[in-house]
């Protein structure tokens, strides 16, 4: 592993409804977009890979490597079953999805 290389595990959650007020944070300024109008040029390079599967309610697992936080240097993305996702989640995280 390179000195500046870091591993980040990200869980993507989708919701079709919410209550309350959405607020800006240090990390993100929330905005609403039509699905077909998402501007991937303002997002991380891997987002255009997994985003279509999220919109289609597919379960997926991906690993993406970056150089300088912006250049996608390698990627692996595959569709999986819900059961496979739950088993991966148990191995990779302490956050329960069920």
N, C-alpha and C positions, 0 to 999 in steps of 0.2 A: 504494500500500500504506500502510495506517495505521501510525503509529509503533510501536504495540504488537502489530501483526499479525505472526504468524510462520507459516511453512510447515513442516509436519512430514510426512515421508513415512513411512508405516507399512506394513510387510509383515505379513500374517497367515499364520501357519503352523499346520497342523493335524497332530497325531500321534495314532495309535490305540494306541500303546504307548510305554513308556519304561523305563529302568533307572536306578537311583540313588535318591537322596533329594531330594524337592522341598523347597526352603527359601524362607522369606520373604526379601524384599529390601526396600530402601528404597522402591521403587516399588509393590510388590505383596505381598499376603498370599494365597498360593495356597489355594484351597478347591475341593472337589469338589462338583458339583451334577448332578442328573439333568437332561438336556437340557430337558425340559419345565418344570423348576423354576428356571431361571435368573432371578434378580431384576434386571431391567434398570434398576430405579430406583436401583441402587447403581453403575451403570456410565455410561459416556459416552453421550450421547443417540444417536449414530450406531450404536452396537453393535446395537441392535434392528433396524437396517436391513440390515447385512451378515451378522449372526450366522446367520440361517436359511439363507442361501446357503452359508456355510461348513459347517454341519452336513450339508447335502445334497450336499457335495462339488462344488459349482458353482464355476467360476472367475468372478471378478468384479473390477470396478474401480470405485472410488468416490472422490469428492471431497466433503469435508464442511467447511463453514465454521462457526466458533463465535464467539460473543461472550462474553467473560468466562469462557472455558473451560467453560461449562456450557449455554449456550443455542445450539442448532443454528439457524443463520440461513439456510443454504442447503445443498442436497445434490444430488449427481448420482451415481446408482448404476446400473450396468448389468452384465448377464451377458456374458461374453466367452469366447472359446475359449482353450485352453491355449496355442496358438501366439500369439494376440494378447497374452496375459499375458506370455509370454517376451519378445516384442518391446517391450512397454511397460517391462518390467523393465530391459532393456538401455538404454533411453532415460533412465530415472529414477534408476538406482542403480548402484553399483559392486558390490553384493552379487549373486552369481550364484545363480540358482535351480536350475541343472542341474549 
